[in-house]
Amino acid sequence: MQRFLTSLLVMMLYLLSSNSSAQQFESFRQVGDVTGLAAGTVTSITLAAETAELSYFNVAGLSTIYDVDLTPSQIIRDRMPVFMPSADFGNTQPSMNLDAVGFFTGSLFDPNDPDGDVPAHWFRMTYYNGIWSGAFRIADRIYSIDRSRRDNIVEVRSTPSQNKTLRPVRQMKVTALIDEGFVFADSVGDSIGMDHVGHIHALESIHVMEGMMNDSLGITLSLDQLIYQSSTELISPANWLGNNATSFGIEDNYASIIFAGSQVTGIHTADSTDSGYKHASLNKLDFHQFSTAHQFGRLLGIAEEDNTLQSAQNPLHAAHWNKSQMTGLLSSLPGPPLILTISSDEPEVEITETESINLIPQSILDSEIVESGEIVESEGSGNTDSLAIGGGLLQNDGTNSNPEPMQTPAASGGGAISPLLLLHMLLLFSFSRRRATN
């Protein structure tokens, strides 16, 4: 089954399961600095099928139950290319092609007041193997659900973001490369850890990072592709990129993010001895949902500053970048094709099918209608004109005397009159009128 149906299938299977399969979170733990937090906070969240329910205690001391409409993510999209590994990669997991994984974004609304205001929010959630995880923002807090935890505790971090529109103005594409050391990782001395599904943790960290970049920096990511490569190939990421970037279409990517077990770590930028392609590398030893954002922030050249994701002391105590960091970053970003500008002036309209074009050959338009009712053919039987009939194109290029129509989707509703039949009716009507006037 094609992966664009995967998210729908996952959610349908989940919906058909019992209501007891819904995950409810009611325990919250504050992480890092809590100075300046407003009174509003989430007191519980229940994640189920295609919706979630969230209880929010606002600044006025009132509790509101919000619904969350979860939809398949366009950051890690269903039809994203996945390059599976070679046979020496090890025993592959069934989920490595992402058929069984769902990535979702979400929209908050009040069912009792659909037109009312809601707190600023975003959701970057993952559903896999009956477990929900990911991160979301409500008002001035970012809540994270770690797949590795078994205590259902939600970590809470503050954010000073005043962004309410969450409409990015820039976009960059990245590629993810993952080796077997990361896929089959189990955290240090931990029998739980990543549970040999390190690729789920890796992709979720990119998804969560996009939410924070969109919020704090006005930049959205698109994961261009996922590539599995053996650890022997990724020992030297710069060499691998230099040799393979063109064949994998990475040339217009801003950077590659490499999850490579414990072989490599750190960031790499283009210089005279490099491949010319930026990449950030992460290992399994100290991996966390926010580790990718911290490393990618270093790759972007975001200045170090306490109480942000670029804090040198404890970057995992924060889940945002501030305005001064954003200002410094925007002054140094490259132009197209590495960074694309997004226009939000006009709504984006998705074109689902091409417009039917009805072309009538000039030979028919120029022909005369004689009293006998016959159509005098124009000279030159091998004309290069084309005739569209019912959405299918009949094309005569002078070399094929029996052209075949292109297959087009069947139209619903029925009762349509083809252009050829309509033309025939018009000719008969014109002829009968001429005979009547004579």
Salt bridges, closest charged atoms under 4 A:
ASP140 OD1 - ARG141 NH1 3.49
ASP151 OD2 - ARG149 NH2 2.69
GLU155 OE2 - ARG29 NH2 2.50
GLU155 OE2 - ARG149 NH1 3.58
GLU155 OE1 - ARG157 NH2 3.01
GLU155 OE1 - HIS288 NE2 3.81
ASP195 OD2 - ARG150 NH2 2.45
GLU210 OE1 - ARG124 NE 2.69
ASP215 OD2 - ARG137 NH1 2.90
ASP252 OD2 - LYS173 NZ 2.64
